[in-house]
Structure formats: structure tokens, C-alpha cells
């Protein structure tokens, strides 16, 4: 009889603590995915460092080519960050858990833009623009669109700049 009560107590404990387990699991899973994504971003940024991204409207004289390149990214937050954001939204203030979400989305969009420019043989992207949009849950408008999903669109004109002459110090 005692053994049955112990099993029942364990089952009840697990049932009542499932939200805590869910938060713990999503915290570590989301953290792992974010770190892995940042490592991938940093490696790709190093590989594409030779492609310049410039926010000028008029191209320099040595700019040749000119083709539109664009890249869009949609990134969503994990359940743990959504819970933190909901808590912070209730009391007001800066939602830091979403800052890394925006950072990752922006950097990923720029990298995809550079990859597209490189595929077209370009070494520069001029008139670079970055647009950001927050995507809400259209099925639950009472949430105010605070789902933790962001879209970033990067676009510009890809082309080639003539390489500057190498000096002895470089």
C-alpha cells in the first residue's frame, strides 16, 4: 500500500511541476540553439568579410555592375524567452531577451545578402537598407502580436569596386 502511495505522489508531483520542467527544458534548448547559431554567424562573417556593405546612394566612379540583391530572415524566440518577455511586458521596461533575437536576425540577413552578392561575383553592396518587422499571431489578436517572431529584410545593389592598390604596409 505504501508503494502505491509513493508512486501516486511522484505522478502528482510530476503533473503539478510540468510547467517548471517545460521552462527548464526550453531554457537549455533555446540557449544551445542560440549559441550554435552565433557560432555559425561568426564563422560566416569571417569568411565574407571581404564583401563590403555600404549605405551610400550614389555609387563611386569605380563601381561596375549593379544588380539587386536581397535576403529575408524570420527568427522566432523560444518558449522560455516568451515567458520572460510576457513577465517583463506586464511590468514594463526593456525586454533584453528579444535583443539577441533581433541581433541574430539582422546579422543573418546581412550574411545571406553577402552570400547572394558573392554568388553574383560582386565584392560590394551599395545603398544597403535593413527593414525590420515584428510578426504577431493573427489568430490571437488579444496577445497584441507579442509572439516573439521577427522578420528582417536586407537589400541593396551588388556590384564590383576596383581594388585599391596594395601598399607596402598592408
C-alpha positions as CSV (number, residue, x, y, z in Angstrom):
1,X,0.0,0.0,0.0
2,X,2.8,2.4,0.8
3,X,4.5,1.7,-2.5
4,X,1.3,2.6,-4.4
5,X,1.1,5.9,-2.4
6,X,4.7,6.7,-3.3
7,X,4.1,6.1,-7.0
8,X,0.9,8.2,-6.8
9,X,2.8,11.0,-5.1
10,X,5.5,11.0,-7.7
11,X,3.0,11.1,-10.5
12,X,1.2,14.0,-8.8
13,X,4.4,15.8,-8.3
14,X,5.3,15.5,-12.0
15,X,1.9,16.6,-13.1
16,X,2.0,19.7,-10.9
17,X,5.5,20.6,-11.9
18,X,5.2,20.2,-15.6
19,X,5.3,24.0,-16.3
20,X,8.6,24.2,-14.4
21,X,10.1,21.3,-16.3
22,X,8.9,22.8,-19.5
23,X,10.6,26.1,-18.7
24,X,13.9,24.4,-17.7
25,X,14.0,22.3,-20.8
26,X,13.2,25.2,-23.1
27,X,15.8,27.4,-21.4
28,X,18.6,25.0,-22.0
29,X,17.4,24.0,-25.5
30,X,17.0,27.7,-26.6
31,X,20.3,28.6,-25.1
32,X,22.0,25.8,-27.0
33,X,20.4,26.7,-30.3
34,X,21.3,30.4,-29.9
35,X,24.9,29.6,-29.1
36,X,25.1,27.3,-32.1
37,X,23.6,30.0,-34.4
38,X,26.0,32.7,-33.1
39,X,29.0,30.4,-33.8
40,X,27.7,29.8,-37.3
41,X,27.2,33.5,-37.8
42,X,30.7,34.4,-36.6
43,X,32.3,31.8,-38.9
44,X,30.4,33.0,-41.9
45,X,31.1,36.7,-41.1
46,X,34.8,35.9,-41.1
47,X,34.5,34.1,-44.4
48,X,32.6,37.0,-46.0
49,X,34.5,39.9,-44.5
50,X,35.9,40.8,-48.0
51,X,32.5,41.9,-49.3
52,X,31.8,45.5,-48.3
53,X,28.3,46.6,-47.4
54,X,27.9,50.4,-47.7
55,X,24.9,52.6,-47.2
56,X,25.6,55.2,-49.9
57,X,23.1,56.3,-52.5
58,X,25.5,57.4,-55.2
59,X,28.0,54.7,-56.4
60,X,31.6,55.7,-56.6
61,X,33.2,56.1,-60.0
62,X,34.9,52.7,-59.9
63,X,31.7,50.8,-59.2
64,X,30.7,48.5,-62.0
65,X,27.7,46.2,-62.4
66,X,24.6,46.8,-60.4
67,X,22.2,44.1,-59.6
68,X,19.5,44.0,-56.8
69,X,20.3,41.5,-54.0
70,X,18.0,40.9,-51.1
71,X,17.7,38.5,-48.2
72,X,14.9,37.9,-45.8
73,X,15.1,36.1,-42.4
74,X,12.4,35.1,-39.9
75,X,13.5,34.2,-36.4
76,X,11.4,33.2,-33.5
77,X,12.2,33.0,-29.8
78,X,11.9,30.0,-27.6
79,X,9.2,29.4,-25.0
80,X,11.4,30.5,-22.1
81,X,12.1,33.9,-23.7
82,X,8.5,34.3,-24.5
83,X,7.6,33.8,-20.8
84,X,10.3,36.3,-19.7
85,X,9.1,38.8,-22.2
86,X,5.5,38.4,-21.1
87,X,6.6,38.9,-17.5
88,X,8.6,42.0,-18.5
89,X,5.8,43.3,-20.6
90,X,3.4,43.1,-17.7
91,X,5.7,45.3,-15.5
92,X,7.1,47.4,-18.4
93,X,10.7,48.1,-19.4
94,X,13.3,46.9,-21.8
95,X,12.9,43.3,-23.0
96,X,16.5,42.2,-23.2
97,X,15.6,38.6,-24.1
98,X,14.5,39.9,-27.5
99,X,17.6,42.0,-28.2
100,X,19.6,38.9,-29.1
101,X,16.7,37.7,-31.3
102,X,16.9,41.0,-33.3
103,X,20.7,40.8,-33.4
104,X,20.7,37.3,-34.8
105,X,18.1,38.1,-37.4
106,X,19.9,41.3,-38.6
107,X,23.3,39.6,-38.8
108,X,21.8,36.5,-40.6
109,X,20.0,38.8,-43.1
110,X,23.3,40.7,-43.9
111,X,25.1,37.4,-44.2
112,X,22.6,36.0,-46.7
113,X,22.8,39.2,-48.6
114,X,26.6,39.0,-48.8
115,X,26.3,35.3,-49.9
116,X,23.9,36.3,-52.7
117,X,26.3,39.1,-53.7
118,X,29.3,36.8,-53.7
119,X,27.4,34.3,-55.9
120,X,26.8,37.1,-58.5
121,X,30.6,37.9,-58.5
122,X,30.2,41.1,-56.5
123,X,32.7,42.5,-53.9
124,X,30.4,45.3,-52.6
125,X,26.8,46.0,-51.9
126,X,25.8,49.7,-52.1
127,X,22.7,51.5,-51.0
128,X,22.3,48.9,-48.3
129,X,18.9,49.0,-46.4
130,X,17.7,46.9,-43.5
131,X,13.9,46.6,-42.7
132,X,12.6,45.0,-39.5
133,X,9.1,43.8,-38.8
134,X,7.6,42.1,-35.8
135,X,5.2,39.3,-36.7
136,X,2.2,38.8,-34.4
137,X,-0.1,35.9,-34.0
138,X,-3.1,36.8,-36.2
139,X,-5.2,34.0,-34.7
140,X,-4.9,35.6,-31.2
141,X,-5.1,39.4,-31.5
142,X,-5.6,39.8,-27.8
143,X,-1.9,39.0,-27.4
144,X,-1.1,42.2,-29.1
145,X,1.1,40.4,-31.6
146,X,3.7,39.7,-28.9
147,X,4.7,36.3,-30.1
148,X,8.4,36.8,-30.3
149,X,8.9,36.4,-34.0
150,X,10.8,39.0,-36.1
151,X,11.4,39.4,-39.8
152,X,14.4,41.2,-41.2
153,X,14.8,42.1,-44.9
154,X,18.1,43.3,-46.2
155,X,18.6,44.7,-49.7
156,X,21.0,46.7,-51.8
157,X,22.8,46.9,-55.1
158,X,25.6,44.4,-55.7
159,X,28.5,45.2,-57.9
160,X,32.3,45.4,-58.1
161,X,34.5,48.1,-56.8
162,X,38.0,48.2,-58.3
163,X,40.5,47.0,-55.7
164,X,42.7,49.7,-54.2
165,X,46.4,49.4,-54.9
166,X,48.3,47.4,-52.3
167,X,50.8,49.5,-50.3
168,X,53.8,48.1,-48.5
169,X,52.2,48.4,-45.1
170,X,49.2,46.2,-46.0
